[in-house]
Amino acid sequence: FSELDRVSGIYMKLKQSGERSRTIASITSFAYLLRDDYDGFVQAQAESSRLSRDVWERLQKFVSWANLGRREIHAMAVLLVTRGLGKTAAFLKALPLGQRTEGEV
């Protein structure tokens, strides 16, 4: 996703490197869930607060139940990439007044 490019992506243009990092973490976590990669998912978590295998198995049952196809996976990735922009004041200010909801910026 070009929005996440470390030089020319919209997050960097808006000086939102922290939100960019959170977005990348969200997409990475989603990929670990789809691949059933528990070890990858918890590798950065402290052992004392690590997600339990029991919770992981419940998440995997949900992923299996959801039966996501290519279109749904792509839609979820797009959602994860773009949702952080809605939290960014600079991005909201760039929207036409009619496109903002009351109370934004």
N, C-alpha and C positions, 0 to 999 in steps of 0.2 A: 504494500500500500504506500503510494507516494506521499500521503499525508504524514507518514512517520519518518520520512527521510531526515537524517540528522543534520542536513545542511539546508535543503530547499523545501522541506515539509512545512505544512501550515502550522503545526505545533511549534516548530523552531522559529518560524517567521513571527509568530505571536509571542515569542519568548516564554513558552510554556513547556520547558524541558521536563519538569516534574510530572505534568499531566501526560506528556508523551511517554515517559517511563512507566507510569501506571497503566496506560493503554497497552503498551507492549507486554507488561506483566499479565494483563487480562487475557490477551490473545494467546500468550504462551500457556497460561493455565487452561484455557479452553482446549488447546491442542493436546495437552497432557490428558485431559478428561476424555477426549475423543479417542486417543491412542491407548487408554487404560494404562498410563505410565505413572503409577503411584510414586515411584522413587524420584522421577523427574519433578513431579508436582511438589514433593515435600523437601527436596534437596536444600532449599534456602531457608527452611523453617527450623527454628530452634527445637531440639528434641523435646524439651519440656512443654512446648505448645504445638507440637506437630499434629496435623490432622490424623485421626486414628484410622486404622484399616477398616474398622466397622463403618465409619462415616463414608470412607472412600467406596466401599462396596455398595452402600445405599446410593451414592452419587452415580455409580456405574449402572445400577439397576434403572435409575431415572434416565440416563443417557440411552440405554438400551430400549427402554419403553418409548422414548421420544422418537426413535427410529429416524434420525436426521439423514436426509439426503444431501447431495451436493448443493442444491439451491438453498436449503435451510442453513447449512454450515456457512455458505458464503454470506447469506443475509446476517447471520449472527456475527461474523467477522466484521462486516460493514458497520453494524450497530456498535460493536466494541470500539472500532476506530473512530467513529464520528461522535459518540456520546460525550466524550471528554470536551469536545469543542463547545457544546452547549453550556459547559461550566465556566467558560472563558469569557471574561468581560470584554476583552478586545474583539473577540469574534462576534459577540452579541451586538456590540456597538456598530459593527460593519453591516449588520442586517438592516434592511429598510424598516422604518418605524412600523409599518403595517404587519411586519413579520414577527415582531416581538410580542410577547405576552405582557400583560400589566405587571409591573414590578421588576421586570428585567432591565438591568443597567439604568 
